[in-house]
Amino acid sequence: MLSEEEIEAFHRDGAIQIKNALDKEWLQLLAVGLDECFNQPDGMSSELVMQEMQIRVDQFPASRSENLQKFICESPTGDLVAAMLGAPVRFYMDQMFVKPAGELMATAWHQDTCYYNVEGDDLIRAWISPDPVPREASLEVVRGSHNWNVTYRPLVGRDPEMAEEVHKLNLEKAREYGMYERSGKDFAYNDALLDTSLPEIPDIENNRKSFDIIGWDYEPGDVILFHGDIIHAACNETVLSYPRRAHAIMYAGPNVRYVKRFGQVIPDPKALAFFNPQTGQRLSEFGDIFPLVGSKKRS
């Protein structure tokens, strides 16, 4: 499924676009699953708003969509990740991102690892859309940043040293500028504690020429894979005549471990709490929560 050159490029650059990896059957399944989740938000659905632009973000949408579950477990996507790692992979979690038609809200430069209670070199995101996404509206990554050996602080959360009154005042000021979150009843980005011991991410957008930035024109059927530690964004200002729907699936290889983060933003799957996971435990110890996927699942 993958050439040696593609595998080498992924591990060198931290991201790769694989053309025509999915046929129409899988794209239709994906579109139906995303639309049903979008039309029926739950407690893990939230909207980030900036001026007149917004983005809808759902955590764990596959937990309420049989179509997305089938896509994750049976589509060639899991096999691509397994082939990239040369090892069986597990499904860790998924997210849905929908940007309405019109001027698209930017997604700031960030790193995924710091938002989750996992760490390890075998953490890979698959980014897939049933819609064409031109280069100016698609993902961008800083080539090689997955090898910088740095975990940056999240872009959201409340500073534990900041008084609650100051935190509320800052949120009110943000709303005045048209920047705020409509959170779900079970999840809000701003409820997380910010780990200020982690360094702030570099100001990449205002210093683009100082970084090796790559991106792609995306067509339905393509799959973008990127390392969990790579710095990425979708910052370009552009206008689309249709919504940009995206499904971001996180897969974990054998060396991914659980780690309790002070500033965890995205919650663990609810069922994991029963096992009381501890830092250092491999996800394979929780096989019922993080199932093997793809053709290598019995390897």
GIRAUR-V819980 format. One record per pair of residues at least 12 apart in sequence whose C-alpha atoms are under 8 Angstrom apart, sorted by the first residue. I is the first residue (numbers start at 1). J is the second residue. D is the distance in Angstrom with one decimal. If there is no record, write none. Layout:
I_J_D ; I_J_D
//
This chain:
1_80_7.0 ; 1_83_7.4 ; 2_80_7.4 ; 2_83_7.0 ; 2_84_7.4 ; 7_84_5.7 ; 10_84_7.9 ; 10_226_7.6 ; 12_144_6.4 ; 13_143_4.9 ; 13_144_4.6 ; 13_145_7.9 ; 13_146_8.0 ; 14_143_6.4 ; 14_144_5.6 ; 14_145_7.2 ; 14_146_5.9 ; 14_226_5.6 ; 14_227_5.3 ; 14_230_6.3 ; 15_141_7.4 ; 15_143_7.5 ; 15_224_7.2 ; 15_225_5.5 ; 15_226_4.0 ; 15_227_6.3 ; 15_230_7.9 ; 16_224_5.8 ; 16_225_5.5 ; 16_226_6.5 ; 17_216_7.3 ; 17_222_6.8 ; 17_223_5.8 ; 17_224_4.3 ; 17_225_6.4 ; 18_222_5.6 ; 18_223_5.2 ; 18_224_6.2 ; 18_225_7.8 ; 19_221_6.9 ; 19_222_4.5 ; 19_223_6.6 ; 20_220_7.7 ; 20_221_4.7 ; 20_222_4.9 ; 20_223_7.7 ; 21_76_7.3 ; 21_77_7.9 ; 21_221_5.5 ; 21_222_5.5 ; 21_223_6.4 ; 22_75_7.8 ; 22_76_7.0 ; 22_77_8.0 ; 22_220_7.9 ; 22_221_4.4 ; 22_222_6.6 ; 22_223_7.7 ; 23_221_6.0 ; 24_221_7.4 ; 26_71_6.8 ; 26_75_6.7 ; 27_129_7.9 ; 27_130_5.6 ; 27_220_7.2 ; 27_221_6.8 ; 28_130_7.5 ; 29_67_5.9 ; 29_68_7.3 ; 29_71_6.9 ; 30_67_6.8 ; 30_68_6.2 ; 30_71_6.6 ; 30_129_8.0 ; 30_130_6.8 ; 31_130_5.8 ; 32_67_7.1 ; 33_65_6.0 ; 33_66_7.5 ; 33_67_5.0 ; 33_68_5.2 ; 34_68_7.5 ; 34_96_7.1 ; 34_245_7.5 ; 34_247_7.6 ; 36_65_7.6 ; 37_61_6.5 ; 37_64_7.5 ; 37_65_7.0 ; 41_58_7.9 ; 42_184_6.9 ; 43_184_4.5 ; 43_185_4.7 ; 43_186_4.7 ; 43_187_6.5 ; 44_58_5.7 ; 44_59_5.4 ; 44_60_7.5 ; 44_183_8.0 ; 44_184_5.3 ; 44_185_7.1 ; 44_186_5.5 ; 44_187_5.2 ; 45_57_5.9 ; 45_58_4.3 ; 45_59_6.5 ; 45_183_6.9 ; 45_184_5.1 ; 45_187_7.4 ; 46_58_6.4 ; 46_181_7.0 ; 46_182_5.5 ; 46_183_4.4 ; 46_184_5.1 ; 46_187_7.6 ; 46_188_7.1 ; 47_181_5.7 ; 47_182_5.0 ; 47_183_6.4 ; 48_179_7.6 ; 48_180_6.1 ; 48_181_4.6 ; 48_182_6.4 ; 49_178_6.9 ; 49_179_5.4 ; 49_180_5.3 ; 49_181_6.0 ; 49_182_7.7 ; 50_105_7.1 ; 50_177_7.8 ; 50_178_5.2 ; 50_179_4.3 ; 50_180_6.7 ; 51_177_6.9 ; 51_178_4.3 ; 51_179_6.2 ; 52_178_7.5 ; 53_103_6.7 ; 53_104_6.4 ; 53_105_5.2 ; 54_99_6.5 ; 54_100_7.2 ; 54_104_7.5 ; 54_105_5.7 ; 55_97_6.8 ; 55_98_5.7 ; 55_99_4.7 ; 55_100_7.0 ; 55_105_6.6 ; 56_96_7.7 ; 56_97_5.7 ; 56_98_5.1 ; 56_99_6.5 ; 57_95_6.9 ; 57_96_5.5 ; 57_97_4.8 ; 57_98_6.7 ; 58_95_5.5 ; 58_96_5.0 ; 58_97_6.8 ; 59_94_6.5 ; 59_95_4.8 ; 59_96_6.8 ; 59_266_7.9 ; 60_93_6.1 ; 60_94_5.1 ; 60_95_5.6 ; 60_96_8.0 ; 61_94_6.7 ; 61_95_6.2 ; 61_96_6.6 ; 62_94_6.9 ; 72_91_7.6 ; 72_249_7.6 ; 72_293_7.6 ; 73_91_7.9 ; 73_293_5.1 ; 73_294_6.2 ; 74_293_7.2 ; 74_294_6.1 ; 75_294_7.4 ; 76_294_6.9 ; 77_126_7.3 ; 77_223_7.6 ; 77_294_7.6 ; 78_251_7.6 ; 78_293_5.9 ; 78_294_4.7 ; 78_295_7.9 ; 79_293_7.7 ; 79_294_4.9 ; 79_295_6.1 ; 79_296_7.0 ; 81_124_7.2 ; 81_126_8.0 ; 81_225_7.7 ; 81_251_7.4 ; 82_253_7.7 ; 82_294_7.6 ; 82_296_6.9 ; 85_122_7.1 ; 85_253_7.2 ; 87_253_6.7 ; 87_254_7.3 ; 87_296_7.3 ; 88_253_6.4 ; 88_254_7.2 ; 88_292_6.9 ; 88_293_7.6 ; 88_294_8.0 ; 88_296_5.1 ; 88_297_5.7 ; 88_299_6.7 ; 89_251_6.2 ; 89_252_5.4 ; 89_253_4.6 ; 89_254_6.9 ; 89_292_5.7 ; 89_293_6.2 ; 89_294_7.7 ; 89_296_7.6 ; 89_297_7.1 ; 90_251_5.5 ; 90_252_5.1 ; 90_253_6.4 ; 90_290_5.6 ; 90_291_5.2 ; 90_292_4.2 ; 90_293_5.7 ; 91_249_7.7 ; 91_250_6.4 ; 91_251_4.8 ; 91_252_6.4 ; 91_290_5.4 ; 91_291_5.8 ; 91_292_6.5 ; 91_293_6.6 ; 92_249_7.8 ; 92_250_5.5 ; 92_251_5.4 ; 92_252_6.2 ; 92_290_5.6 ; 93_249_6.2 ; 93_250_5.4 ; 93_251_7.4 ; 93_269_7.9 ; 94_247_7.2 ; 94_248_5.6 ; 94_249_4.3 ; 94_250_5.9 ; 95_247_6.0 ; 95_248_5.2 ; 95_249_6.6 ; 96_245_7.5 ; 96_246_5.9 ; 96_247_4.8 ; 96_248_6.4 ; 97_244_8.0 ; 97_245_6.0 ; 97_246_5.1 ; 97_247_6.5 ; 97_248_7.8 ; 98_243_6.7 ; 98_244_5.6 ; 98_245_4.5 ; 98_246_6.3 ; 99_243_5.6 ; 99_244_5.1 ; 99_245_6.6 ; 100_242_7.0 ; 100_243_4.4 ; 100_244_6.5 ; 101_239_7.4 ; 101_240_5.5 ; 101_241_5.2 ; 101_242_4.4 ; 101_243_4.3 ; 101_244_7.1 ; 102_239_5.0 ; 102_240_5.2 ; 102_241_5.9 ; 102_242_7.3 ; 102_243_7.9 ; 103_237_7.1 ; 103_238_5.7 ; 103_239_4.2 ; 103_240_6.6 ; 104_137_7.7 ; 104_237_6.6 ; 104_238_6.0 ; 104_239_6.0 ; 104_240_7.3 ; 105_235_7.9 ; 105_237_7.5 ; 106_233_7.9 ; 106_234_5.7 ; 106_235_4.5 ; 106_236_6.6 ; 106_237_6.9 ; 107_233_5.4 ; 107_234_4.8 ; 107_235_5.4 ; 108_232_8.0 ; 108_233_5.3 ; 108_234_6.6 ; 108_235_6.0 ; 109_201_7.8 ; 109_204_7.1 ; 109_205_7.6 ; 109_231_6.4 ; 109_232_5.3 ; 109_233_4.5 ; 109_234_7.6 ; 109_235_7.6 ; 110_154_7.2 ; 110_155_7.1 ; 110_201_7.0 ; 110_231_5.3 ; 110_232_5.7 ; 110_233_6.5 ; 111_151_7.8 ; 111_152_6.9 ; 111_154_7.5 ; 111_228_7.2 ; 111_229_5.8 ; 111_230_5.9 ; 111_231_4.7 ; 111_232_6.5 ; 112_228_5.6 ; 112_229_6.2 ; 112_230_7.5 ; 112_231_7.8 ; 113_151_7.2 ; 113_228_5.6 ; 113_229_5.6 ; 114_151_6.3 ; 114_152_6.6 ; 114_153_6.3 ; 114_154_6.1 ; 114_263_7.9 ; 114_264_7.2 ; 115_154_6.4 ; 115_263_7.6 ; 115_264_5.5 ; 115_265_4.9 ; 115_266_5.7 ; 116_261_7.6 ; 116_264_5.8 ; 116_265_6.5 ; 116_266_5.7 ; 116_267_7.3 ; 116_268_7.7 ; 117_258_5.8 ; 117_259_4.9 ; 117_260_5.4 ; 117_261_5.8 ; 117_264_6.5 ; 117_268_7.2 ; 118_256_6.6 ; 118_257_5.5 ; 118_258_4.5 ; 118_259_5.1 ; 118_260_7.7 ; 119_256_5.6 ; 119_257_5.5 ; 119_258_6.6 ; 119_259_6.6 ; 120_255_5.8 ; 120_256_4.4 ; 120_257_6.2 ; 121_227_8.0 ; 121_228_8.0 ; 121_255_6.8 ; 121_256_6.8 ; 122_227_7.8 ; 122_252_5.7 ; 122_253_4.7 ; 122_254_6.9 ; 122_255_6.0 ; 122_256_5.9 ; 123_227_6.1 ; 123_228_5.2 ; 123_250_7.0 ; 123_251_6.0 ; 123_252_4.7 ; 123_253_6.3 ; 123_256_6.6 ; 124_225_6.6 ; 124_226_5.7 ; 124_227_4.7 ; 124_228_5.3 ; 124_250_5.8 ; 124_251_5.3 ; 124_252_6.4 ; 125_224_8.0 ; 125_225_5.5 ; 125_226_5.3 ; 125_227_6.2 ; 125_228_6.3 ; 125_248_6.4 ; 125_249_5.5 ; 125_250_4.5 ; 125_251_6.2 ; 126_223_6.5 ; 126_224_5.7 ; 126_225_4.6 ; 126_226_6.7 ; 126_247_8.0 ; 126_248_5.6 ; 126_249_5.1 ; 126_250_6.4 ; 126_251_7.7 ; 127_223_6.1 ; 127_224_5.1 ; 127_225_6.3 ; 127_246_6.8 ; 127_247_5.9 ; 127_248_4.6 ; 127_249_6.6 ; 128_220_7.8 ; 128_221_7.9 ; 128_222_7.0 ; 128_223_5.4 ; 128_224_6.6 ; 128_246_5.7 ; 128_247_5.3 ; 128_248_6.5 ; 129_220_6.2 ; 129_221_7.9 ; 129_244_7.7 ; 129_245_5.8 ; 129_246_4.5 ; 129_247_6.2 ; 130_220_5.1 ; 130_221_7.4 ; 130_245_6.9 ; 130_246_7.4 ; 131_219_6.9 ; 131_220_5.6 ; 131_244_6.5 ; 131_245_6.6 ; 132_218_5.7 ; 132_219_4.6 ; 132_220_5.6 ; 133_217_6.3 ; 133_218_4.9 ; 133_219_6.4 ; 133_244_7.2 ; 134_216_7.5 ; 134_217_4.6 ; 134_218_5.9 ; 135_215_6.4 ; 135_216_5.1 ; 135_217_4.2 ; 135_218_6.9 ; 136_217_7.9 ; 136_234_7.9 ; 136_236_5.6 ; 136_237_7.3 ; 136_238_6.5 ; 137_234_6.3 ; 137_235_7.7 ; 137_236_6.3 ; 137_237_7.5 ; 137_238_6.3 ; 138_215_7.1 ; 138_216_6.7 ; 138_217_6.9 ; 138_218_7.0 ; 138_234_5.9 ; 139_215_5.9 ; 139_216_7.1 ; 139_232_6.9 ; 139_233_5.8 ; 139_234_5.0 ; 140_213_6.6 ; 140_214_5.6 ; 140_215_4.5 ; 140_216_7.5 ; 140_232_5.5 ; 140_233_5.4 ; 140_234_5.9 ; 141_213_5.6 ; 141_214_5.6 ; 141_215_6.5 ; 141_230_6.9 ; 141_231_5.7 ; 141_232_4.2 ; 141_233_6.5 ; 142_211_6.6 ; 142_212_5.6 ; 142_213_4.6 ; 142_214_6.5 ; 142_230_7.0 ; 142_231_5.7 ; 142_232_6.3 ; 143_212_5.5 ; 143_213_5.9 ; 143_214_6.5 ; 143_230_7.9 ; 144_230_7.3 ; 145_229_7.3 ; 145_230_5.2 ; 145_231_6.1 ; 146_227_6.5 ; 146_228_7.5 ; 146_229_4.7 ; 146_230_4.1 ; 146_231_7.1 ; 147_229_7.8 ; 147_230_7.9 ; 151_198_6.8 ; 151_199_7.5 ; 151_229_7.5 ; 152_198_5.5 ; 152_199_5.2 ; 152_200_5.7 ; 152_201_5.6 ; 153_194_7.3 ; 153_195_6.3 ; 153_196_6.8 ; 153_197_7.9 ; 153_198_4.9 ; 153_199_5.8 ; 153_200_5.6 ; 153_201_6.9 ; 154_194_7.0 ; 154_195_7.8 ; 154_265_7.9 ; 156_189_6.2 ; 156_190_6.0 ; 156_192_7.4 ; 156_194_6.9 ; 156_265_8.0 ; 157_189_6.3 ; 157_190_4.5 ; 157_191_6.1 ; 157_192_4.6 ; 157_193_5.0 ; 157_194_4.7 ; 157_263_7.9 ; 157_265_7.4 ; 158_190_6.3 ; 158_191_6.9 ; 158_192_6.3 ; 158_193_5.0 ; 158_194_5.2 ; 159_193_6.2 ; 159_194_5.1 ; 159_195_7.4 ; 159_196_7.0 ; 160_193_6.3 ; 160_194_6.8 ; 189_265_6.5 ; 189_266_7.8 ; 191_265_7.9 ; 192_263_6.4 ; 192_264_6.5 ; 192_265_5.1 ; 193_262_7.2 ; 193_263_4.9 ; 193_264_7.1 ; 193_265_7.5 ; 194_262_7.9 ; 194_263_5.0 ; 195_262_6.3 ; 195_263_4.8 ; 205_235_7.7 ; 252_283_8.0 ; 254_282_7.6 ; 254_283_7.8 ; 254_284_7.3 ; 255_282_6.9 ; 256_282_6.0 ; 256_283_6.4 ; 257_279_7.4 ; 257_280_5.5 ; 257_281_5.4 ; 257_282_4.3 ; 257_283_5.8 ; 258_277_7.2 ; 258_278_6.7 ; 258_279_5.3 ; 258_280_5.5 ; 258_281_5.4 ; 258_282_6.1 ; 258_283_6.6 ; 259_278_6.9 ; 259_279_4.2 ; 259_280_6.1 ; 259_281_7.8 ; 260_278_7.1 ; 260_279_5.7 ; 269_289_7.7 ; 271_289_6.9 ; 272_286_7.8 ; 272_289_6.6
//
